[in-house]
Amino acid sequence: FYLTRGETRRAYWSENLLHIWTTSAFLIQERFANETFNIDANLRNRLLWLLRARSTTGFYEFNSERYLIHTLSSLLNVWEFSLDLEIKQAAKVATITLLKELTRSLNSRGNVIVVDARSGPLQNKLFPSRTGVLAQLLTGIGFTLTNESFNESICASVDVKFFRVSGRIFLDTDVNLTDAILSYQESVSTVYQVGLSYEATQEISKDLASPWDRIMSQMSMGGYIHPDFALDFFDLIQEFELFDHHHVAPYGPYLRDFPRAFVPTLAKIIRTRTQGTLLHCERVHQYKYKTIMISSLENYNAGFHGSQQTPWVATTGTLNVGTQSESFVGDDSLTRFVSFNNAHLPFLNQSKNVLVSMYYPNWDYQIMGASFPGVRLIFPLESFDETEVFQNWVIGRENNSYVAVYRHCNDVFAQQAGCLDVKQVWFAIIGHEDTHGNFADFVDIVKAADIEKSTGGGCISATISIDNTLLTGKLCRDMGGFFVLMLVSFLLVGICIFGCALCYKCRNRMQCCRQCKSEPKEHKINNMEKELYFFDSEITLTDLLPGVTDYSKHFHHALLAHFVLLVLAIGISFAD
């Protein structure tokens, strides 16, 4: 197995690294086979499963500007250098699958600005994007060698070394890429799913020989401490002693002796911070016409912490527009925390070229350690050819492509336009000269929009009628696991207090109380089974009260400890 015990530096669990390490190890093992060089007896089966799984489910780091090229390079290395025909063919199919995903999101300007996983903050996406350069080199779309200004823009926004490496990737390979190239479409209106459901993922993982392979695959889809996968991750850390690994070290001292039975419970309590990490089972809405494109993740973990996704984005060709929720320090601080794409994810509903986005973080969002989330508008007004502001609408034109965004409010923080309300409703629409006439016509369409929104109570709702499209959305606040735990705890404490009071009042008339009163307390308690287990957790009275031999003196403390554990278990079962 490629993960070594006590590893502190290398990571193997993100999708691109999983491909890089597995393919490299296989090629080394294959090259030195005659020299009894054996990395892992199960390596071939693991690689074959990985290649076939990605061809079936798609790639978890979908459209990733940062990591797609690494995954692509690993696939082409196997095709070019492996001697195993079955492995080569599987690598070829996976390569075509990856490149088809790329061309699906390419606009006619030669840019790829689309929802993605693990690409970094939206404002950092410049034209041409790295994925855009790859798509241009693959298809020739948007690539004009005689256009000096375009070539200069490439050198300004993309590392020249990356540009050369990208060109060599396609130049050196003899894989027939015709299917991927011809899959490009100028106009697209589609909904597709990334990855499989939890149940389907578990089913295909049965083909893996080792449980650790399955867990690594789950981590590559962003499982980590998601409630469905937290126990597996914990087992991996314990088995391979990863307490000092740089990804785990901040929590290592707490994990060494943490009771295994409590891991699922803890993961559910903090699910507001951990449920939004998954990179699979997202439904992607995508509308594209020539240069314009708008895409979104359909109602994906709304209100939860968003670790790795760009939930929605629009483009007019080379410019990108969208919203991003952020944690920040102070109203005008430039030291915003933007390591994550979104501090919390929005509810999204999209119909063709129209989108509604609603933000309402879970009740326990701030209790989980996050600062108050503002939502920032990414709309580079100075870069558009023409702009107009009407009430809460911001409208822009780039050449013959248009975009408009309706702001929930007109706040300014961190020297950027945005909104600081807890409940927020945003709308967006894109248009093109071919479909909406000139810019003035598009502006008239936007001004004629009929908008209704309600932010009272525990839910927010919105409706927009625009461009012959009626779109609605509703988001009710998820209280989170921590709130449900508190609620059930107070309920059970109240029941306990009421029961004790009732028993105290009626003990002379109730048979059970009379028996309890007449029997010596020491005899009754010390005859109880001392090894009292809490569910399947191996926690006993002896563990809770070390060094105690006379349980009668500490019985109430033991009952209190077991009651706290019971509250945790029942509270989380209600949270589910």
N, C-alpha and C positions, 0 to 999 in steps of 0.2 A: 504494500500500500504506500502511496506516494507521500502521505502525511506522516512525518516522523515524530516520535514521542519527544515532548519537551520543545517543540518548534517555537521560536520566539519572533521570527522576522517574516518568513515567507507566508503568503496567503494562497490558497488553492481553491477557494470556494466561490468566487465570482465567476460568471459564465466564461468570460474571455480567458481568465487565468486557468480555469478548468480545462479549456480546450488547448491552451498553450502548453501546459505541463503534460497533459496526457498524450498529445500528439508528439511532442518532443521526446518524451520518454519512450514511446513506442518506436520511433525512428532510430533512436540510439540502441535500443535493445535489438532491433532488427539488423542494424548495421554490424553489431558485434556479437551476433548469434554464435558464430563459430569459435568465439573466444570465451564461451561459457559466461557471457555477461548477461545476467538476468535481473532486471529491476523488479519485476512483479509478474508472477505466473498468471495472474488474472487480468493483466494489462490489455491484451488484445480484445477480450470480451467486453471490458469496460469501454474501450474506445469505440468498438462497433455499436454498442448500445447507445452511446452518447451521440454518435453521428446520425443514427437512425431516429433517435428520439427528437433531435432538432429538426430533422426533415419532416417529421410528423406534426410536432407541436408548434413549430416556429421558434424563434430565438427570444429568450427572456429579456436580454438587453436590446430590445427592438429599437431600430433607428438610432442607436447610440452614436452620437458624433464622436465621442471620446474612445469608445472601445470596439466599434464595429470592425475597424481595419485590423485589429489584433486577432479577432476571431477569424476573419477572412484569411489572413496570412497563415494561420495554423492549419486551416482546411486545405489551402493550396499547397502547403509544404507536404502534407500527406499525399496529395494527388501526384505531385512531382517526384517525390523521392521514395515512396513506399514500394515494396516489391509484392505486397499482398493485394491481389486483384480485387478481393471482396472489400477490403478496407478502402482501396482507391475509389471503387465505384460508390461506396457510401459517402466518401468525402466529396465526390463530384456532385451527388444529389444534394447534399447539405449546402454546398457552395451556391448552386443554382437557386436553392430556396432562399438563402440569405440575400443574393443579388436581386431576386424578384421583389423581396420586401423593400429593397433600396429604390428600385425603379418605380415602384408603386407610389412612392412619396416624392418623386422628382417632378418639379414644375417645368414649364417650357422655357423659363429663364435660366435653367441649369442650377436650381437651388433645391435643397431639401430642408424645409422648415416644417416640422410635423411633430406631433406628440411622440414622446420617446421615454426610454428608461435609462437612467444613469448617464446623463449628458451635462449636468451642471445647470446653473441658473439661466433663465430665459434671456436675460439681458446680455449674457456673454456670447450668444449665438450671432455671429457676424456672417456677412455674405462675402465670398461663398463659404459655406460650412464645409467641414472636412468630408462629411458624407456627400455633400454636393459636388465636391471635387471628384470623389470616387465615381459618382453617377455620371458626371460629365465625361470623364475619361472612358467610362464603359460605353456610353451611348452616343457621345458627340453632341448631345442636346445642350444648347446654351453655350457651347464652347466655340469661340471665334478667334483663331490665331492672329488674324489681321487687326483685331480690335485692341489697340495698345492700352486703352484705358481699362478694358476688362482684364487684360493680363496684369496690369499694374495693381488692380484691386485684389487679384489672387495673391500676389507677392506681399501685399500690405496686410492681408487678413489671415493668410495660411502660411505656416512654416514652409519655406522652400524645400527643405529636406523632406517634409511630408509629401509635398507635391511630386518630387522625384521618385520617392519610394512608391507612391501610389501608381505612378506610370509604369515602374518596373514590375509591379505585381501583375498587371495585365499583359505587359510586353513579354514577360518570361514564361507565362503559363501556356500550355497547349490544351487546356480545358475548352471545350466548345461552349461559348457563352451566348450563343445565338438565342436560345430560349429566354434568357434573362433580358437581353437587349430588346427583343421583340415584345416583351411583356409590357413595355412602357405604353401608357395611354394618356392622351392629352386631356381627356375629360373622365372624371371618376366620381361616383357617388355610391359609397359602399359602407358596410359595417362588417368588421372582421374581429375575430377573437385571438388573443395572444395566449398561448399555453392551454392547459387543460384544467378541469376542476380538481379539487383536492382528492376526490375519490378516484378519478381517472388517473391522476398522477401517481397515487399509491398503487394502482393496478399495474401500470407499465413498469413501475420500479421493482416489481416482483421478479423481473428477469435478471436483476443484478445479483451477483453471487454474494456480495458482502453487504451487511447492513450499513457499513460506513460509506460505501458507494452511494447508497440511497440517501443518506443524510447529507452528503456533499452535494448531491443533485438538488435536494431541497433547499440547501443554502444558496445555490447558484440562482434559484428563482426568488431569492430574497426572503426565505423562510425564517432564518435566524431565530429570534425569540417571539415570533408570531405564535399566538396561543395554540395553533395546530401543530407546530413544529418545535416549540421551546424545549420540550423534554428530550427530544433527539439531539438538539444542539448541546444541551447540558451534558448528555451522555458522551458526546464526542469530546467535549472539553475535559471531562473526567478521565476518559479512557486514554487520551493522548497527552494528558497533563499540559494543557495549553494555558495555564493560569498566568504565565508571564509573556504570552504572545501579545504583541503590541495592540492587537484589536480587542484583547480580553483583559489586559493587565489592569485597567482602572477598577475592574470588578473582581479580579482574581482572588484577593484575600477573602471576599465574601462568598465566593463560589466553592472554595476548597471544602468547607464543612457544611455547606448548605444542604438541608434535608431534601432528598430527591423527590419525595412524595409531595412537597409543597411547590415544586416548579410549575406544574400546570395551573395551580391556583394563583400563584404570583403573576404568571403571564396573562391570566384573564383579568386580574385586578388592574394591571398597567396597560391593557390592550389599546387604550387611546394613543399611546406612544408607539406601539409595536405592530398593530394590525395593518397599517398602511404601507408596510415595507415590501409586500409581495409584488412580484413582477410578472405574475401570470394570471390568466383568467380575466384579463381586462377586455372589454368590448370597445373597439376603436371605431368611432364615426369619422369618416373622411370625405370631404367634398373638394373636388379640384376641377378647375376649368382654366386651361392654359397657364397663365401666371399666378392666378389667385388660388388659395387653398386655405381651408379651415378644418381643423381636426380636434377631437376631444375624446377623453375616456369617459364612457357612459356611467354616471353615478357611481364612481368607484371610491368606496371608503370615505364618503363625505363626512367632514367633521373630525376625522382622525389625522394624526400627524403624518405628513407626506414626506417620505424620506428620499425617494429616488425617481419620481415621475414628473414629467411636464404635462399637466392635466389638460390644457387646451392652448392652442396657438393658431394665429392666422397670419397669412403673408400676402403681400401684394406683388410678389416677385422676388425682390431682394431684401425688403424690410419685414421685420417680424413684429407682431402685435399680440399682447396677451395680458393676463394678470398674474400676480404672484403674491401669495401670502408670506409675510416675513415676520420674524421676531426681531426686535430692535431695541436699542438703548437710547431713550430720550426722543424728543420730537424732531430734532434736527441733527441727530448723530449720523456720522458717516461710517460708524463701526457696526453696521447691521450684521446680524448673524445670518449669513446666506449660504452656509455650507450645504444645507438641504434645499432642494428645489422649491418646496413649499412647506411652510410651518404647519399648515393644516390644509386638507384637500377640500375642494368645493363639490357641491352637487352640480352635475352637468347634464343638459339635455340638448340635443342638436337635431335639427331637421334640415338637410341639405346645407344651404349657405347661411342659416340663422342658428344662433346659439343662445341659451340662457345659462348663467352661472350664478350659483348662490353659495355664500359662505356663512357658516354657523358652527363654530368649533364645539366639540363635546363639552359637557358641563365640567368634567374634571381635567380639562386640558391644561389649565394653569397649575392645578394641584400636582400634575405630573412633571412640573419643573419647567414648563415653557413660559416665556414672557408673553405679554398681550400681543396678539397678532394683528398687524395692519395688512391691508391688501394694496399692493402697488400696481399702478398701470404702466405697462411697457408700451409706449407709443411715441416713437421718435419724431415729434412734430417738425423739427428743423430739417429732417431728411426727406420729407414728402415734397412733391412738386406743388401741391396745393392743399390747403387745410381749411376747415371751417368748424366753429364751435357753436352749437345750438342747444341751449339749456344744458342738460347733462350729457349730451352727445358730443363726441369728438370724431370728426370725419376727415379722412385723408385720401389723397390721390397720388399714386405713383404711375406715371405714364398713363396707360388706359385701364388701370386696375384700382379698385376702391375698397376701403374698409371703414367701418364705423363702430364705435364702442360707446355704450351707454354706461356712465359711471353712477354708482349708487350715491355717492356724495363727492364733494369737491375739496376734500382735505389735502393738505400738503404735509408730508413728513419725510425726514431724511432728504430734504430738498427735492423731493419727487412728488408727482401727483399720485393720489391714492385715496384711501378711505380708512378711517379708524373705528367705524361702528362694528359692534359685535355681529350684528345681522346685516348681511349685504346681498344685494341683487344687481347683477350686471347682465348686459345683453351685448351681442356682437352680430354683425352682418357683413358679408363681403359681396362685391359686385364687379362686373367687367363691362367694358364699353359694348361688347357684342350682345350682352344680355340685359343691360340696364341703361343703355344710352350714354349720354355724356355725363360729366361730373355733376352738373346742375340737376339733371334728371335723378341721379342717385341721391343727391341731397334732399330732393323733394320726397322721395320714397321714405327716407329716414325720418324727415319731419312729420310725415303723415302717420307714423307708427302709433298704434293704440296700446298703451302700457297700463297694466294694473298690477299692483304689488301690495302685499300685506306682510308686515313684520311683527304683528302683535302676538302675544302668547308664546307657547313653546314651539311653534312652527312658523316658517315663512313660506309664502307662496307667491307666484308671479305668472303673469300671462302677457304675451306680446303678439300683436297682429301686425305683420309687416311683410311687404313683398309677396302678398297672396299666401302667406304662411301663418298659421296659428300655432303657437308654441307655449306650453305650460310647464311649470315645475313646482314641486313642493318638497320642502326639507324640514323634518321634525328633528329636534335636537336629541342626540343620543346622550344619555346621562353618563355613560361609561361604567366600567366595572367597579371603580372605586366608590361611586355614588350608591350603586345598588348594594355594595357591601355595607356601607354606612347605614342605609335604610333598613336592611334586614337585621343588622346588629342592634339598632335602637328598638326594633320590633321585638326581637327575642329577649332583650334585656327587660323590656316592659312586661312581657309575658312572664318572665322569671320572677320579677318583683311582685307582680300580682299573685302568682301562684304561691310564693312564699308567704305573703300576707294572708291569703286565704287559708292556707294550711295552719298558720299560727293562730288564726282566729277560731278555727273549727277543730283543732287537734283533739279536744276532749270528747268530741262527738264522733269522730271518724275512726273506724277500726284500724286503718293503716297507721294513723297518727298515734292511737293508743298503744299499738304494738311497738311502734318506734319509741314511744315514751317509756314503756315498761322494760324494754330490752336494754341491757347495759350498752352504752355507746362503744366502749372499747372492744367488747366481745363482737358486736355487730360489724364494726369496720375492719378489725384485724382478721376476721374470717373471710373478708372479700378477696377475690382473686387479685393478687398484687400486680400481676403483669397485665394491666388493663390496656389493650391496644386501641389506638385511634385509627379506625379504618385499616388501611394496608400500610401504615407508616411505621411500624416498629418503634413508636414512641410510647413509653410506659410510665406508670407512676414512679418507678425507680429513676427513670431518666429525668422526669420533671422535678422530683424531690430527691436529689442525690444525697446519700448519707442518712436518710430518714428510715428508721426501723419501726417507730410507733406512728402508724398512719392516722390514728385517731386524732392526734394533735394537729395534723396538717391536712385533714381530709377536705376541708373547705377550700384550701389553696389548690389541691389537686382537682377538685370539681371546677373551680374557676378556670384553671389552665385548660381542662378539657372543654369547657364551655366556649372559651375563646377559639379553640381549634374548630369546634362545631360551627360556630358563627361564620368562620372563614369558609368552610366547606359549603354550608347552606347558602351563604351569600353569593358565592360564585356560581352555584348551580342555578340560582335565580337570574344571575347576570347573563347566563347562556341563553 
